[in-house]
Amino acid sequence: MNGAPVMTLDGPGGAGKGTLASALARELGWWLLDSGALYRLVGLVALRAGLDAQTAADCAVAVDASRGLDIVFEPDRGAGQRVRLAGEDVTDVIRTDEVSDAASKWAVQPAIRAALLERQRDFATAPGLIADGRDMGTVIFPEADLKLYITASPEERARRRFAQLSGQNVDANLDRIYREILERDARDASREVAPLKPADDAHVIDTTGESVAASLAKVRGLVREKGWI
């Protein structure tokens, strides 16, 4: 890890790990790795190219694309960071349900995960790294200095997503969002390579019914114990 301290935040989508990771990166002045964004970018590229995750030839194309992604993460006070793909700002488009679903389907492919592994580890540079994802503490950074697993009930995560979409004037269906979350959770937890689960030495934080401030206070306490703040 190039001698730089690393803190990992794993967990399912909608649990709040991205919000916490962004806040911590700003407070500490560390680099931020949103590994989910990498897989979302793969999903976006695959969707645009009409690739099928169940077809061997298409998988080979997606692997090559994964290795050559032209990605830039730019700090952004409002969104945490902006994501650019070959110069195009795709921050918002990679957060759509269509791209999220595609990312989950491609993330179960071992060849895709292998193609992105070293790329993610390269983010661990001074002064430190906050790594947000699903297998940061179990696979990508197993020797991380501090590991967290951020979770929340599926019902809570569905409500949060529904509120987010409604706030953007997007027509959303709460029942459909809930079903999609359950399907995505099952797919991520049952994949053969890097299944979604807490690392054995991770601190589990359940954000169900909790404010961002309350969750951040818990995490900040663990960071303080490390002497980072």
Secondary structure, 3 states (H helix, E strand, C coil): CCCCCEEEEECCCCCCHHHHHHHHHHHHCCEEEEHHHHHHHHHHHHHHHCCCCCCHHHHHHHHHHHHCCCEEEEEECCCEEEEEECCEECCCHHHCHHHHHHHHHHHCCHHHHHHHHHHHHCCCCCCCEEEEECCHHHHHCCCCCEEEEEECCHHHHHHHHHHHHHHCCCCCCHHHHHHHHHHHHHHHHHCCCCCCCCCCCCEEEECCCCCHHHHHHHHHHHHHHCCCC
